[in-house]
Every structure is written in structure tokens, then in C-alpha cells.
Amino acid sequence: MKMNSIRALMSLAGALLLCGCGGTKGHWEEVEKITGYKGKARLNPFLAAERLLNELGHNAHAAKTLGKMPPHDAVIFISGEGGLPAGRAKQLLRWTFSGGHLMYFLEGTRPYNDFETQFGAFISAMLLEEQKDPVLEQLGIGLEKRFPTEEIKDLLEKNAGKPEDESEPDEAKKKTKDDASWLESEQVVKWNGRNYQISLGGFQSMSLNRKLRPGEFSAGPKNESLALHLKHGMGTVTLLVHARPFRNHWIGENDHARWLSALVGEHGSKEVLFVSATSGSFFGLLWQHGWMAVVTLALCLGFWLWQQMPRFGPLAEVELDSTRHFASHIGALGEFFWRMRRVTLLVNSARDAVWERVRERHRSLDDGSRQMNDQLAEEIARRSGLPAQRVAAAFDVAPPTSAHNFVNLMRDLQAIRRAL
């Protein structure tokens, strides 16, 4: 009866649910969202650029640190994101001055998803205070924000906080929300008699305070440049405010691959380093600059350990069933009292043993006072062969504290006891 009631209630609830849903039309929408690359391409945004350069005959590979500078005919891709130390900047520019090629990016080298608009990063970059870049300072290049601060609010409302218009078509709303064209800049770069169609990005722009020399170029006006290629001594420096053209998602667009090949060199085989960190580890730098001191310290430590070792060779087996002599027990007991600073007890025991021998074998010499008189000292000296003064001192001096004097005193008392 109870089960029938439960079934009736469930049937009634299902009927009411069906009646309530009868007036509305259910619909579903399938949305495709790109989550980005997987595997190595997700962690290395320049994987495609590395493989392209390797196909062209170069030796391109990623490096976690830059502990040792490569040869001067190499190319270094390095980032200024997170701040570059002034010492590292000077080292890089010295290497470039001697003939190297430095590819320096201000932004866009971290492994984020290239298929999503980085609007949050844009807002953070706009609101943060400007920080000085040591590489740009030494090259005489200024850095400015591409968008004035008063325009940030308008851009935010347009791309993130704008209320949706019901009259606007779905395709138009989606394009307005996802379109990042306001972050991009199409540029035609002229260099070495060739034109390159480049799509550049970034939230900042560079300004050069001198004229461009032969062989140099700027993507856009030199006071609002997104990419600069400058000569520095015998080498060259290529600066980009954003690494967008060489990332995995965009290297196949426009003339990005051809531009990369021209910058690195279409002919010859060069070592190309994509550095993810700007400085080496502490131990790597210590070994590079102070390996002689490290080796010397290790040898000294090894010699000291060898000198302080308590034994050499295999450990001797302990014979647990062996019987020790009674004298060894006496010696161990004396060593224990010596460590406990009970020297007086040991000396008095040795003197008592001598007086006991005198009472047993030479009662005529013992007057019962236990004091060493001249007659007794001369008789003991005659029998033991020791000077009388030394015999008297063996019974009169205070117990010594030094091991040397203690051994001499105990040797004299033993000699006297054996002579009696």
C-alpha cells in the first residue's frame, strides 16, 4: 500500500512537470571554444620559430638560462618582461657590440593562450607605473604608452563592460567582444630593398632620439615605433614591443616567417638561443666565475676529512667472547678516575700500597706516623736506587694535575713498592 502511494505521487509530479514545460520550446546552442595549443607548443610560444630556423640550417634551441654567452655570430632572443638587471643588460650590449645580434622583446614572451584577447593584461599594463628598461636607456630609446590614460575607460566599456544591445546581431556582438584589432597594427617594413607586411602588437611604443642610419629601420614613425632594428658597434639590436609576429599562432601569417628568416640570416648556420630566463642559477654563475676557488675549497675539505678520520682500512672485528686480564680492568678504572679528575684518590691509593708493604716487611722502619722521615727515606733510596729527595717528594708533594707529572710520580711509587 505504501509503495503504491509513492508511485502515484511520482506520476503526478511527472505529469505536472510535463504540463509546465508544454508552453515553452526547449533549445540548445553548441559553442566551440578554442583552448589553445597542447604539449610543447603550449609551454613554448616560439616552438614554430625554432623549427623554422632549424629547417633553414640554423641551430635554434630554447635555453632556460643564459649562464655563458654564445659566440659573437649567434642570435639571442631574450625578454625584458619582469625586469632585466642592469648588469645583465650591460653584458648583453657588450656582447652585441662585439658582433652579436640581440633580439629584445618588451612583452609577449610568456606561454599564454594566443586564441584569447589579452584584455586584462592590457588594463594592467596601462594602469601600472612606467618602469625604466636598462637596455632601452643605454640605447637612448624612450618608452611611452600607446593609449592615453583617459582612453582606457572608453576601451574598457567598448570591449568588456559595454551592455549588450538586443538589436545588434549575434555575429556583430561576438565580433565586437572578441575583436582585438585595436591592439594590432599592420605595418609595412622596408629593409634591404624588400617590403615585409607585419602585424605588430603591444601596449607601448618606442621613440628613438636620433636619426636612422643606413641599414636600420623602424616599424612606423621613429617616435612611435613598435619595432626598431639598430646597429650597435659591430652587431645589431632588434627591439619589439611585443613578440606577436614570432609566436606560434601568428608566425604563419603575413610575412612574419620571411621577416624572421631575413633578421636571423637566410644563408649560413648560426646558433639561435631562445632564452626564457635572463640570468643563470647561483651555482652556475659560481662555477663559471669562481671554479678555481670551488675546486681548491673541495680539495682542502677532502684533505681535512682524510686527516680527521679516526681509522684506516676495514673495521677490526670485536671479539665478544674474549677474556680480559685483570690488569686491563685496573687500567680502565684508573683512566676513568683520571677523566673524572679524581687524581688525589689515585695518588693516595698508590701511597697506601707502599705503606702497607713497609708494615708487612719492614716493621722496624715504620713508626706508625705514616710520615717519611730522613732515616726511612735513606733506607728506601738505598733499596730502590732513587735519590732520597725524590723518595721524600713522592710522599710529600701534592697530587699533580698534568699527565706528565702524574706519570712520573706513579712510576716512582711503583719503583719504591717493588724495591721493598
Secondary structure, DSSP 8 states (H G I E B T S, - for coil): -HHHHHHHHHHHHHHHHHHHHTTS--------------THHHH-TTHHHHHHHHHTT-EEEEES---S---TT-EEEEE-TT---HHHHHHHHHHHHTT-EEEEESS--S---TTS--HHHHHHHHHS-----HHHHHHTEEEEESS-GGGHHHHHIIIII----TTS-HHHHHHHHH--GGG-EEEEEEETTEEEEEEE--SEEEEESS---TT-EESS-TTSBSEEEEEETTEEEEEES--GGGSTTTTTSTTHHHHHHHHH-SSS--EEEEESSSS--HHHHHHHHHHHHHHHHHHHHHHHHHHH-S--SS-----TT----HHHHHHHHHHHHHHTT-HHHHHHHHHHHHHHHHHHH-GGG--SS----HHHHHHHHHHH---HHHHHHHHHS---SSHHHHHHHHHHHHHHHHH-
